[in-house]
Amino acid sequence: MALEKSPYWVQSEDWHTAGEPFRIVDQLPPHTLPEGETVAQRRSTVISTPEHPLDELRKLLCYEPRGHPDMYGGFIVPPDDSGAHFGVLFWHKDGFSTACGHGTIALGYWAISKGIVKIPDNDGSVDVVIDVPSGRVTARLTIQQGKPIHADFINVLSYPLARGVTVRVPSLGGMSVYIDIAFAGAVYATLDAAQLGLKVEPSQHSDFIRLGREIKAELGNRATYSTYDLYGVIFFNEEGEDEGDTHAIKQRSVTVFADGQIDRSPCGSGSCARLALLLAQGRLGASRSKLIHRSIIGTTFEADILEEKSSPKDDGTPACIPCVRGHAGLVGRMNFYIDPADPVYPGFLLR
C-alpha cells in the first residue's frame, strides 16, 4: 500500500506540553484511515501492514525536513463508540505508541480551541474523553473566565509489574542496577539515576539515550506484558519531600522512549508509572499526597492518585487511577506540501 503519487497538502496544528511537541492531524488524506472498529484495532492494522499509507504519512510528518528524531504527534480517528469525543493514534519516529499523557493534555486544549467540546458558561471543569490504543482516557480542563488554565490527564488503571529486577549495563563494565517495571497504558522501566552516578540535567542527555537503549536491550522479554513491549526507560533523581499543607514527593526524571527519544516533558504516562510504584512503596496514596515531577528541561507536572484499586494481576499488588496535571500551548498551524517526486521522500533521519 502507498500514498497517492500526485502532490497534496496536509494540515496540522502543533502544540507542546511542558516542552514536548505534539503535532495534531485531524483530517487524514483519502485512503489512509486504517481498518478496525476500535482505536486499538486501527493501530494493530497499521503496524501489521507493510507500507501502510498512514505509516508513510507518519514518516513524512516526523522525519526531516518536516520534523526531527524527537518529534511526536497524533492522528485523529473515530472513537470506539459514542462515549468518547474522538480517538487518536499516537506516533513517533519509530512507530505508533499505545499511550501518551502529554499528548492527551494537548488534545484537551485543542478540543476546547476547536469547539469540539464546549466551554462551560461559568468557571468549572469540562471533560474531553478520548479513546487511545490502551483504553479510554480523559483530559479534564479547568476553566476560569472562559479559558483553560490547566488540564488533568486521567489515565487507565496503572500498577507495578515487577520490582528490583537486576540488569547489567555493558558500557559500565557490566555493573548491575535495579529496575522497577510498571504498566500505565504502556510499559515503563524505572530506576534511580543515582545508581549510575548521574543527575537528570540537559548536559547528560546523550548518556541517558545510550543507557536507555542498553537497559531496554538487556531487559528484553522480561519487560514484556501481555501484548505490550517495553516502551520507555525512566531515570529519576529524588529531590526531597515537601511537608507543607499537602505532603509531596519531588522527583526529576527523564524518559527515554522508543529507540532513543528523549521526552522533554516529565512524561504523562511515565508519571503515572512512577505514581503506581510510589503507591506500592507506601510513599503515596489517594488524596493524601502527590508527586511534583520535573523534567530534564525543568518543566513540571503535578501527579496524584484519584483512586486506589486492586491490580488485575491478582497478586495483592496495589493499582491506581492516576491523574497528571499540566499545561499545553499552541506552537503553530502548519500546511505541509507532500510531493512523492521529492528526492528525499518520505524524509530522513540522522539519528
Salt bridges, closest charged atoms under 4 A:
GLU13 OE1 - LYS114 NZ 3.08
GLU13 OE1 - ARG333 NE 2.80
ASP14 OD2 - ARG23 NH2 2.85
ASP55 OD1 - ARG58 NE 2.69
ASP70 OD2 - ARG264 NH1 3.37
ASP70 OD2 - ARG351 NH2 2.40
ASP81 OD1 - ARG136 NH2 2.73
ASP94 OD1 - LYS93 NZ 2.96
ASP121 OD1 - LYS118 NZ 3.44
ASP127 OD1 - ARG140 NE 2.67
ASP131 OD1 - ARG136 NE 2.68
ASP152 OD1 - ARG325 NE 2.70
ASP207 OD1 - ARG210 NH2 3.36
GLU214 OE2 - ARG210 NH1 3.38
GLU238 OE2 - ARG283 NH1 2.89
GLU239 OE2 - ARG294 NH2 2.61
GLU241 OE1 - HIS247 NE2 3.43
GLU241 OE2 - ARG283 NH2 3.41
GLU243 OE1 - HIS247 ND1 3.58
ASP259 OD1 - ARG213 NE 2.89
GLU302 OE1 - LYS290 NZ 3.33
GLU307 OE2 - LYS309 NZ 3.34
ASP315 OD2 - LYS313 NZ 3.63
